[in-house]
Amino acid sequence: QVQLVESGGGLVQAGGSLRLSCAASGRSFSSYALGWFRQAPGKERTFVAAIGWSGGSEYYADSVKSRFTISRDNAKNTVYLQMNSLKPEDTAVYYCATVYIATMKNLSSWGQGTQVTVSS
């Protein structure tokens, strides 16, 4: 199994940018599709973005399309989420996980996540 640890969150003003990282350890990192999810206080956890095991396919929630970019570096066992033009509604705890592309549901367990706070 793969273990994932998120980092890179923080406080940023609206319109700013952040780059989240998800460091992985374990076996066969490149064999997994990976995704980012987020959960705002009092809200359900929702899908943000995903990338196929080969890195050739990207998927985004409509709310972040054109603003966020997901990428992966299999040599570094890391997946990234570049977030630009951040909005207050992007405020949430962000989680990464291996995902089943057919449903965009997580396969791995949830970790601690990383907090992203966007101020007005």
Contacts in CASP RR format, 6 or more apart in sequence:
PFRMAT RR
TARGET T0000
AUTHOR 0000-0000-0000
METHOD contacts of the structure
MODEL  1
QVQLVESGGGLVQAGGSLRLSCAASGRSFSSYALGWFRQAPGKERTFVAA
IGWSGGSEYYADSVKSRFTISRDNAKNTVYLQMNSLKPEDTAVYYCATVY
IATMKNLSSWGQGTQVTVSS
1 26 0 8 1.000
1 27 0 8 1.000
1 108 0 8 1.000
2 24 0 8 1.000
2 25 0 8 1.000
2 26 0 8 1.000
2 27 0 8 1.000
2 28 0 8 1.000
2 29 0 8 1.000
2 32 0 8 1.000
2 98 0 8 1.000
2 108 0 8 1.000
3 24 0 8 1.000
3 25 0 8 1.000
3 26 0 8 1.000
4 22 0 8 1.000
4 23 0 8 1.000
4 24 0 8 1.000
4 96 0 8 1.000
4 97 0 8 1.000
4 98 0 8 1.000
4 108 0 8 1.000
4 111 0 8 1.000
5 22 0 8 1.000
5 23 0 8 1.000
5 24 0 8 1.000
5 111 0 8 1.000
5 112 0 8 1.000
6 20 0 8 1.000
6 21 0 8 1.000
6 22 0 8 1.000
6 94 0 8 1.000
6 95 0 8 1.000
6 96 0 8 1.000
6 111 0 8 1.000
6 112 0 8 1.000
6 113 0 8 1.000
6 114 0 8 1.000
7 20 0 8 1.000
7 21 0 8 1.000
7 22 0 8 1.000
7 23 0 8 1.000
7 114 0 8 1.000
8 18 0 8 1.000
8 19 0 8 1.000
8 20 0 8 1.000
8 21 0 8 1.000
8 114 0 8 1.000
9 18 0 8 1.000
9 20 0 8 1.000
9 94 0 8 1.000
9 114 0 8 1.000
9 115 0 8 1.000
9 116 0 8 1.000
10 18 0 8 1.000
10 114 0 8 1.000
10 115 0 8 1.000
10 116 0 8 1.000
10 117 0 8 1.000
11 117 0 8 1.000
11 119 0 8 1.000
12 18 0 8 1.000
12 86 0 8 1.000
12 116 0 8 1.000
12 117 0 8 1.000
12 118 0 8 1.000
12 119 0 8 1.000
13 118 0 8 1.000
13 119 0 8 1.000
13 120 0 8 1.000
14 86 0 8 1.000
14 87 0 8 1.000
14 88 0 8 1.000
14 118 0 8 1.000
14 119 0 8 1.000
14 120 0 8 1.000
15 84 0 8 1.000
15 85 0 8 1.000
15 86 0 8 1.000
15 87 0 8 1.000
15 118 0 8 1.000
16 84 0 8 1.000
16 85 0 8 1.000
16 86 0 8 1.000
16 118 0 8 1.000
17 82 0 8 1.000
17 83 0 8 1.000
17 84 0 8 1.000
17 85 0 8 1.000
17 86 0 8 1.000
18 83 0 8 1.000
18 86 0 8 1.000
18 116 0 8 1.000
19 80 0 8 1.000
19 81 0 8 1.000
19 82 0 8 1.000
19 83 0 8 1.000
20 36 0 8 1.000
20 80 0 8 1.000
20 81 0 8 1.000
20 83 0 8 1.000
20 94 0 8 1.000
20 96 0 8 1.000
20 114 0 8 1.000
20 116 0 8 1.000
21 78 0 8 1.000
21 79 0 8 1.000
21 80 0 8 1.000
22 34 0 8 1.000
22 36 0 8 1.000
22 78 0 8 1.000
22 79 0 8 1.000
22 80 0 8 1.000
22 81 0 8 1.000
22 96 0 8 1.000
23 77 0 8 1.000
23 78 0 8 1.000
24 77 0 8 1.000
24 78 0 8 1.000
24 79 0 8 1.000
25 77 0 8 1.000
26 77 0 8 1.000
29 74 0 8 1.000
29 77 0 8 1.000
30 53 0 8 1.000
30 54 0 8 1.000
30 74 0 8 1.000
31 53 0 8 1.000
32 53 0 8 1.000
32 98 0 8 1.000
32 99 0 8 1.000
32 107 0 8 1.000
33 50 0 8 1.000
33 51 0 8 1.000
33 52 0 8 1.000
33 53 0 8 1.000
33 98 0 8 1.000
33 99 0 8 1.000
33 100 0 8 1.000
33 101 0 8 1.000
34 50 0 8 1.000
34 51 0 8 1.000
34 52 0 8 1.000
34 70 0 8 1.000
34 72 0 8 1.000
34 79 0 8 1.000
34 96 0 8 1.000
34 97 0 8 1.000
34 98 0 8 1.000
34 99 0 8 1.000
35 47 0 8 1.000
35 48 0 8 1.000
35 49 0 8 1.000
35 50 0 8 1.000
35 51 0 8 1.000
35 70 0 8 1.000
35 79 0 8 1.000
35 96 0 8 1.000
35 97 0 8 1.000
35 98 0 8 1.000
35 99 0 8 1.000
35 106 0 8 1.000
36 48 0 8 1.000
36 49 0 8 1.000
36 50 0 8 1.000
36 70 0 8 1.000
36 79 0 8 1.000
36 81 0 8 1.000
36 94 0 8 1.000
36 95 0 8 1.000
36 96 0 8 1.000
37 45 0 8 1.000
37 46 0 8 1.000
37 47 0 8 1.000
37 48 0 8 1.000
37 94 0 8 1.000
37 95 0 8 1.000
37 96 0 8 1.000
37 97 0 8 1.000
37 106 0 8 1.000
38 45 0 8 1.000
38 46 0 8 1.000
38 48 0 8 1.000
38 90 0 8 1.000
38 92 0 8 1.000
38 93 0 8 1.000
38 94 0 8 1.000
38 95 0 8 1.000
38 116 0 8 1.000
39 45 0 8 1.000
39 46 0 8 1.000
39 92 0 8 1.000
39 93 0 8 1.000
39 95 0 8 1.000
40 89 0 8 1.000
40 91 0 8 1.000
40 92 0 8 1.000
40 93 0 8 1.000
43 92 0 8 1.000
45 95 0 8 1.000
45 110 0 8 1.000
46 61 0 8 1.000
47 61 0 8 1.000
47 104 0 8 1.000
48 60 0 8 1.000
48 61 0 8 1.000
48 64 0 8 1.000
48 68 0 8 1.000
48 81 0 8 1.000
48 94 0 8 1.000
49 58 0 8 1.000
49 59 0 8 1.000
49 60 0 8 1.000
49 61 0 8 1.000
49 64 0 8 1.000
49 68 0 8 1.000
49 70 0 8 1.000
49 81 0 8 1.000
50 58 0 8 1.000
50 59 0 8 1.000
50 70 0 8 1.000
50 99 0 8 1.000
50 101 0 8 1.000
50 104 0 8 1.000
51 57 0 8 1.000
51 58 0 8 1.000
51 59 0 8 1.000
51 70 0 8 1.000
51 71 0 8 1.000
51 72 0 8 1.000
51 79 0 8 1.000
52 58 0 8 1.000
52 101 0 8 1.000
55 71 0 8 1.000
55 72 0 8 1.000
57 101 0 8 1.000
58 69 0 8 1.000
58 70 0 8 1.000
59 101 0 8 1.000
59 104 0 8 1.000
60 68 0 8 1.000
60 70 0 8 1.000
63 89 0 8 1.000
64 83 0 8 1.000
64 90 0 8 1.000
67 83 0 8 1.000
67 84 0 8 1.000
67 85 0 8 1.000
67 86 0 8 1.000
68 81 0 8 1.000
68 82 0 8 1.000
68 83 0 8 1.000
68 84 0 8 1.000
69 81 0 8 1.000
69 82 0 8 1.000
69 84 0 8 1.000
70 79 0 8 1.000
70 80 0 8 1.000
70 81 0 8 1.000
70 82 0 8 1.000
71 79 0 8 1.000
71 80 0 8 1.000
71 82 0 8 1.000
72 78 0 8 1.000
72 79 0 8 1.000
72 80 0 8 1.000
73 79 0 8 1.000
73 80 0 8 1.000
79 96 0 8 1.000
81 94 0 8 1.000
81 96 0 8 1.000
83 90 0 8 1.000
83 116 0 8 1.000
86 116 0 8 1.000
86 118 0 8 1.000
87 118 0 8 1.000
88 118 0 8 1.000
88 119 0 8 1.000
88 120 0 8 1.000
89 118 0 8 1.000
90 116 0 8 1.000
90 118 0 8 1.000
91 116 0 8 1.000
91 117 0 8 1.000
91 118 0 8 1.000
92 116 0 8 1.000
93 113 0 8 1.000
93 114 0 8 1.000
93 115 0 8 1.000
93 116 0 8 1.000
94 113 0 8 1.000
94 114 0 8 1.000
94 115 0 8 1.000
94 116 0 8 1.000
95 110 0 8 1.000
95 111 0 8 1.000
95 113 0 8 1.000
96 113 0 8 1.000
97 106 0 8 1.000
97 107 0 8 1.000
97 108 0 8 1.000
97 109 0 8 1.000
97 110 0 8 1.000
98 106 0 8 1.000
98 107 0 8 1.000
98 108 0 8 1.000
99 105 0 8 1.000
99 106 0 8 1.000
99 107 0 8 1.000
100 106 0 8 1.000
100 107 0 8 1.000
END
